[in-house]
Amino acid sequence: MPQIAVPAYDGGSLVNLIAELEYRLIGSSSSPTLNPELSTEIGTAETFVFVLFDGLGSHQLDHPNTPDLVAAHRRDIDAPFPYTTTVSLASVATGLPPAQHGLIAYQLWMNEIDKVVNTIHMTTLWGDTIDLDYDAFLPEPNLGERLKAAGREAIVVQPGYFDRTPLTRALYRGARFEPYWSTEEAVNVTLDAALDPGRLIFLYIPNVDFAAHVAGQASQEYAEAMQIANTVWRELSKRLPDDVGLVGTADHGHIDIAEDRKIRLSNADHKNRTFYGAERAVFVNGEGASLADGLPAIWVPREDLPELWGPGPAHTRLDARIPDGILFADDGYAIFHKHSNDRLVGYHGGLMPEERRIPLLVR
């Protein structure tokens, strides 16, 4: 059995960073705040701008296009398992670990509709719409609603094409949505939102993740995306007033997967099994131990899994959503079922520190 690192939900994770910002604004939080050695990195402020650079793991800051991000890198924290975007965004939106908010995988088995759901698009894995109450998908009150009840305001600054999507509806109840259509507009919208005290402004920057997935970390596209991320941070650092706190991090890191390390499961492998999760950590409902035979992977049955999704109190549907076990791909490998995307370069969600460790960035 491998040593499986559990995210530091007690004070060293993305969940705790969100709790820290909530506590700074309203004096309470639904999860533990940051450990003292991390908390002291963040100064006092009347308003906080929180920037999430999708797909920017700590190890990726060795890129030459990120000097301002490197200068702001204080320490590392953990993303919530399984180190994928929608899981982390649900923790940002609720201030809770996955065990409590219930969104425990990018591809999520939902027994209430007897389907695996792509939680980015909120569809089946083959693209059909599903019948869900998106506005009630996550527990309430969420972070935006708690801030609002305390007389504060949550503002979400995201690409315009996210506006009113099912995922946006699921995540950001209680928050004001402000769209942007360019990097320059992202910065300017955020600066305008930060003019008033008592606000938490959440700016989401997707460029690094997209480039890492599609082209990989050795590509020109990735270099340009890293430059965009650095520019956003540099401009906000220079132009935000002194009484506004600027804090940043990521939702997960990335690793490149070579073509000869992409493992496709056979049709026979699919018999009497349901696959979900992600390509670096394949969740399996059904018998899974025999799948690992001859594969660059290990099988960990449900009863041997540590508390990867964090402490309780558990979401009402957590028990039904946890798989019978997880097929963890070996370092540098990815495993694909028939509805997963094997055409990308970058992947994440597995056991490597590069996927789990994300930077704490502070102006």
C-alpha positions as CSV (number, residue, x, y, z in Angstrom):
1,M,0.0,0.0,0.0
2,P,1.5,3.4,-1.0
3,Q,1.8,6.3,1.4
4,I,-1.2,8.5,0.4
5,A,-0.8,12.1,1.5
6,V,-4.0,13.6,2.9
7,P,-4.5,17.3,2.4
8,A,-3.9,19.4,5.5
9,Y,-7.5,20.4,6.1
10,D,-6.7,21.3,9.6
11,G,-4.9,24.5,8.6
12,G,-2.7,24.1,5.5
13,S,-5.1,23.8,2.6
14,L,-7.1,25.9,0.2
15,V,-10.2,25.3,2.4
16,N,-8.3,27.0,5.3
17,L,-7.2,29.9,3.1
18,I,-10.9,30.6,2.3
19,A,-11.8,30.3,6.0
20,E,-9.0,32.7,6.9
21,L,-10.4,35.4,4.5
22,E,-13.9,34.8,5.7
23,Y,-12.8,35.2,9.3
24,R,-10.9,38.4,8.5
25,L,-14.1,39.9,7.1
26,I,-16.8,38.7,9.5
27,G,-15.0,37.2,12.5
28,S,-16.2,33.6,12.0
29,S,-15.7,30.8,9.5
30,S,-17.2,27.4,8.8
31,S,-13.7,25.6,8.7
32,P,-10.5,26.0,10.6
33,T,-8.4,29.1,9.5
34,L,-4.8,28.9,8.4
35,N,-2.1,27.7,10.7
36,P,-0.3,30.6,12.4
37,E,2.8,30.3,10.3
38,L,0.6,30.7,7.2
39,S,-1.8,33.2,8.6
40,T,0.9,35.7,9.5
41,E,1.8,35.9,5.8
42,I,-1.5,37.7,5.2
43,G,-1.8,41.3,6.4
44,T,-4.9,43.1,7.6
45,A,-7.2,44.6,5.1
46,E,-10.7,46.2,4.6
47,T,-11.3,44.3,1.4
48,F,-9.6,41.2,0.0
49,V,-9.0,40.3,-3.7
50,F,-8.5,36.5,-4.0
51,V,-7.1,35.4,-7.3
52,L,-7.2,31.7,-8.3
53,F,-4.9,30.7,-11.2
54,D,-6.4,27.5,-12.5
55,G,-3.8,24.8,-12.9
56,L,-0.8,26.7,-11.4
57,G,0.9,24.2,-9.1
58,S,3.8,25.4,-7.0
59,H,6.3,23.5,-9.0
60,Q,5.3,25.4,-12.1
61,L,6.6,28.6,-10.8
62,D,10.0,27.6,-12.0
63,H,8.9,29.0,-15.4
64,P,10.9,32.0,-16.6
65,N,7.7,34.0,-17.3
66,T,6.6,34.2,-13.7
67,P,9.0,36.6,-11.9
68,D,6.2,38.5,-10.1
69,L,4.4,35.4,-9.0
70,V,7.7,34.0,-7.7
71,A,8.3,37.1,-5.7
72,A,4.8,36.8,-4.2
73,H,5.2,33.0,-3.4
74,R,5.3,32.8,0.4
75,R,4.6,29.1,1.1
76,D,2.8,26.1,-0.2
77,I,-0.6,24.7,0.7
78,D,-2.7,21.7,-0.3
79,A,-5.5,21.6,-2.8
80,P,-8.5,19.5,-1.7
81,F,-8.6,15.9,-3.1
82,P,-8.8,14.9,-5.9
83,Y,-7.0,18.0,-7.1
84,T,-9.4,19.0,-9.8
85,T,-11.1,22.3,-10.6
86,T,-14.7,21.8,-9.7
87,V,-13.8,20.1,-6.4
88,S,-11.6,23.1,-5.5
89,L,-14.1,25.7,-6.7
90,A,-16.8,24.1,-4.6
91,S,-14.5,24.5,-1.6
92,V,-13.9,28.2,-2.5
93,A,-17.7,28.7,-2.9
94,T,-18.5,27.1,0.5
95,G,-15.4,27.3,2.6
96,L,-15.8,23.6,3.3
97,P,-13.8,20.4,2.5
98,P,-15.2,18.1,-0.1
99,A,-16.6,15.7,2.5
100,Q,-18.9,18.5,3.7
101,H,-19.9,20.1,0.4
102,G,-20.3,16.8,-1.5
103,L,-18.7,17.6,-4.8
104,I,-16.0,15.0,-4.5
105,A,-14.9,14.4,-8.1
106,Y,-14.8,16.1,-11.5
107,Q,-16.8,13.2,-12.9
108,L,-19.2,12.5,-10.1
109,W,-21.4,9.5,-9.5
110,M,-24.8,10.8,-8.3
111,N,-27.0,8.0,-7.1
112,E,-30.1,10.2,-6.9
113,I,-30.2,10.3,-10.8
114,D,-28.3,7.0,-11.3
115,K,-25.7,8.7,-13.5
116,V,-22.1,10.0,-13.6
117,V,-22.1,13.8,-14.1
118,N,-19.5,15.9,-15.7
119,T,-19.5,18.7,-13.1
120,I,-17.9,21.3,-15.3
121,H,-20.8,21.2,-17.8
122,M,-23.3,19.6,-15.4
123,T,-24.2,17.0,-18.1
124,T,-23.8,13.3,-18.5
125,L,-20.4,12.1,-19.8
126,W,-21.8,12.0,-23.3
127,G,-23.3,15.6,-23.1
128,D,-27.0,15.1,-22.3
129,T,-28.5,17.6,-19.9
130,I,-29.6,16.4,-16.5
131,D,-32.4,17.3,-14.2
132,L,-30.8,18.9,-11.2
133,D,-31.7,21.8,-9.0
134,Y,-28.4,23.6,-9.5
135,D,-29.3,26.4,-7.1
136,A,-29.5,23.8,-4.3
137,F,-26.7,21.6,-5.4
138,L,-24.2,22.7,-2.6
139,P,-25.0,23.2,1.1
140,E,-26.4,26.4,2.4
141,P,-25.5,28.9,3.5
142,N,-22.5,29.1,1.2
143,L,-19.7,31.7,1.6
144,G,-21.4,34.4,-0.4
145,E,-24.6,34.0,1.6
146,R,-22.7,34.1,4.9
147,L,-20.9,37.2,3.9
148,K,-24.1,38.8,2.8
149,A,-25.8,38.0,6.1
150,A,-22.9,39.7,7.9
151,G,-23.2,42.9,5.9
152,R,-20.3,42.1,3.6
153,E,-20.3,41.4,-0.2
154,A,-18.9,38.6,-2.3
155,I,-18.1,39.5,-5.9
156,V,-17.1,36.9,-8.5
157,V,-15.0,38.1,-11.5
158,Q,-14.9,35.4,-14.2
159,P,-14.9,35.0,-17.9
160,G,-18.2,36.2,-19.4
161,Y,-19.0,32.8,-21.0
162,F,-19.4,31.4,-17.4
163,D,-22.3,33.7,-16.7
164,R,-25.5,31.8,-15.7
165,T,-24.1,28.4,-16.6
166,P,-25.2,25.5,-14.4
167,L,-21.9,25.3,-12.6
168,T,-21.9,29.1,-11.9
169,R,-25.5,28.8,-10.5
170,A,-24.4,25.9,-8.3
171,L,-21.3,27.6,-6.9
172,Y,-22.0,31.3,-6.4
173,R,-25.3,31.8,-4.7
174,G,-25.3,35.1,-2.8
175,A,-22.4,36.6,-4.8
176,R,-22.5,39.2,-7.5
177,F,-21.2,38.0,-10.8
178,E,-19.0,40.4,-12.9
179,P,-17.9,39.2,-16.3
180,Y,-14.7,40.0,-18.2
181,W,-13.7,39.3,-21.8
182,S,-10.0,40.0,-21.8
183,T,-7.0,40.0,-19.4
184,E,-7.1,43.8,-19.3
185,E,-10.8,43.9,-18.5
186,A,-10.2,41.2,-15.8
187,V,-7.8,43.5,-14.0
188,N,-9.9,46.6,-14.4
189,V,-13.2,45.0,-13.3
190,T,-11.4,43.7,-10.2
191,L,-9.9,47.1,-9.4
192,D,-13.3,48.7,-9.7
193,A,-14.8,46.1,-7.4
194,A,-12.1,46.6,-4.8
195,L,-12.9,50.3,-4.3
196,D,-15.4,49.7,-1.4
197,P,-14.5,48.1,1.9
198,G,-16.0,44.9,3.3
199,R,-15.8,42.9,0.1
200,L,-14.3,39.6,-1.0
201,I,-13.5,39.7,-4.7
202,F,-12.8,36.3,-6.3
203,L,-11.0,36.6,-9.6
204,Y,-10.6,33.4,-11.6
205,I,-7.9,33.1,-14.3
206,P,-8.2,30.0,-16.5
207,N,-5.4,30.4,-19.0
208,V,-2.7,28.3,-17.4
209,D,-4.9,25.3,-17.0
210,F,-6.2,25.4,-20.6
211,A,-2.7,25.7,-22.1
212,A,-1.3,22.9,-19.9
213,H,-4.1,20.6,-20.8
214,V,-4.1,21.2,-24.5
215,A,-0.4,21.9,-25.3
216,G,1.6,20.9,-22.3
217,Q,4.2,22.7,-20.2
218,A,6.9,22.8,-22.9
219,S,4.7,24.7,-25.4
220,Q,4.6,28.3,-26.5
221,E,0.9,28.4,-25.6
222,Y,1.8,27.5,-22.0
223,A,4.5,30.1,-21.9
224,E,2.1,32.8,-23.1
225,A,-0.5,31.6,-20.4
226,M,2.1,31.9,-17.7
227,Q,2.9,35.4,-18.9
228,I,-0.8,36.3,-18.7
229,A,-1.0,35.0,-15.1
230,N,2.1,37.0,-14.2
231,T,0.8,40.2,-15.8
232,V,-2.5,39.9,-13.9
233,W,-0.7,39.6,-10.6
234,R,1.8,42.3,-11.4
235,E,-0.9,44.8,-12.4
236,L,-3.1,44.1,-9.4
237,S,-0.1,44.3,-7.1
238,K,0.8,47.7,-8.5
239,R,-2.6,49.2,-8.7
240,L,-4.7,48.0,-5.8
241,P,-4.9,50.4,-2.9
242,D,-2.8,49.7,0.2
243,D,-5.8,48.8,2.3
244,V,-6.9,46.0,0.0
245,G,-5.3,42.6,0.6
246,L,-4.2,40.6,-2.5
247,V,-4.0,36.9,-2.0
248,G,-3.7,34.2,-4.6
249,T,-3.3,30.5,-5.2
250,A,-4.4,27.7,-7.5
251,D,-6.9,24.8,-7.5
252,H,-4.4,22.1,-8.5
253,G,-1.1,21.5,-10.3
254,H,-0.4,19.9,-13.6
255,I,1.8,17.1,-15.0
256,D,2.4,16.2,-18.6
257,I,1.6,12.7,-19.7
258,A,3.5,11.2,-22.6
259,E,1.5,9.4,-25.3
260,D,3.1,6.0,-24.5
261,R,2.0,6.4,-20.8
262,K,-1.7,6.8,-21.6
263,I,-3.5,3.5,-20.7
264,R,-6.9,2.8,-22.2
265,L,-9.2,0.4,-20.4
266,S,-10.8,-2.3,-22.6
267,N,-14.5,-2.9,-23.3
268,A,-14.2,-6.0,-21.1
269,D,-12.9,-3.8,-18.2
270,H,-16.1,-1.8,-18.3
271,K,-18.4,-4.8,-17.7
272,N,-20.2,-4.6,-14.4
273,R,-18.2,-1.5,-13.4
274,T,-18.9,2.3,-13.3
275,F,-16.0,4.6,-13.8
276,Y,-15.7,8.2,-12.7
277,G,-13.2,10.6,-10.9
278,A,-10.3,11.6,-13.1
279,E,-7.7,10.1,-15.3
280,R,-5.0,10.1,-12.6
281,A,-7.3,8.7,-10.0
282,V,-10.0,6.6,-11.5
283,F,-13.0,6.0,-9.2
284,V,-14.5,2.5,-9.6
285,N,-17.9,1.2,-8.5
286,G,-17.6,-2.6,-8.8
287,E,-14.7,-5.0,-8.5
288,G,-11.5,-3.2,-9.0
289,A,-8.6,-5.2,-7.6
290,S,-8.1,-7.2,-10.8
291,L,-7.9,-4.0,-12.9
292,A,-4.5,-3.1,-11.4
293,D,-3.0,-6.4,-12.5
294,G,-0.6,-5.6,-15.4
295,L,-1.4,-1.8,-15.2
296,P,0.9,0.9,-14.0
297,A,-1.5,1.6,-11.2
298,I,-2.5,0.6,-7.7
299,W,-5.9,-0.3,-6.4
300,V,-7.0,1.1,-3.0
301,P,-10.4,-0.3,-1.8
302,R,-12.8,2.0,-0.1
303,E,-12.1,0.6,3.4
304,D,-8.4,1.4,3.0
305,L,-8.8,5.0,1.8
306,P,-7.8,7.7,4.3
307,E,-9.9,10.7,4.8
308,L,-8.9,12.3,1.5
309,W,-12.0,14.4,1.3
310,G,-11.6,15.9,4.7
311,P,-13.4,15.8,8.0
312,G,-17.1,15.8,8.6
313,P,-19.9,16.4,9.3
314,A,-20.4,14.5,6.1
315,H,-22.6,15.7,3.3
316,T,-25.9,13.7,3.2
317,R,-24.9,12.1,-0.1
318,L,-21.2,11.6,0.6
319,D,-21.5,7.9,1.4
320,A,-23.3,7.1,-1.9
321,R,-20.8,9.1,-3.9
322,I,-17.6,7.6,-2.5
323,P,-16.5,4.7,-4.9
324,D,-15.8,1.1,-4.0
325,G,-12.2,2.0,-4.6
326,I,-9.8,4.1,-6.5
327,L,-7.3,3.0,-9.2
328,F,-4.4,5.4,-8.7
329,A,-2.2,5.7,-11.8
330,D,1.6,5.5,-11.2
331,D,3.6,8.7,-11.5
332,G,3.6,9.9,-15.1
333,Y,0.7,7.7,-16.2
334,A,-3.0,8.3,-16.9
335,I,-5.8,5.8,-17.2
336,F,-8.8,6.3,-19.5
337,H,-12.2,4.8,-19.5
338,K,-14.4,5.0,-22.7
339,H,-15.9,8.4,-21.8
340,S,-12.6,10.2,-20.7
341,N,-10.5,12.5,-22.9
342,D,-7.2,10.9,-23.9
343,R,-6.3,13.7,-26.4
344,L,-4.8,16.1,-23.9
345,V,-1.2,16.6,-22.7
346,G,-1.6,17.8,-19.2
347,Y,-3.5,15.9,-16.4
348,H,-4.0,16.1,-12.7
349,G,-5.9,14.5,-9.8
350,G,-3.5,11.8,-8.7
351,L,-1.0,11.2,-5.9
352,M,2.0,13.2,-7.0
353,P,2.9,16.3,-4.9
354,E,3.0,18.3,-8.1
355,E,-0.8,17.8,-8.4
356,R,-1.6,18.6,-4.8
357,R,0.8,21.4,-3.8
358,I,-0.3,24.9,-4.7
359,P,1.3,28.3,-3.9
360,L,0.2,30.8,-1.3
361,L,0.7,34.1,-3.1
362,V,0.6,37.4,-1.1
363,R,1.3,41.0,-2.1
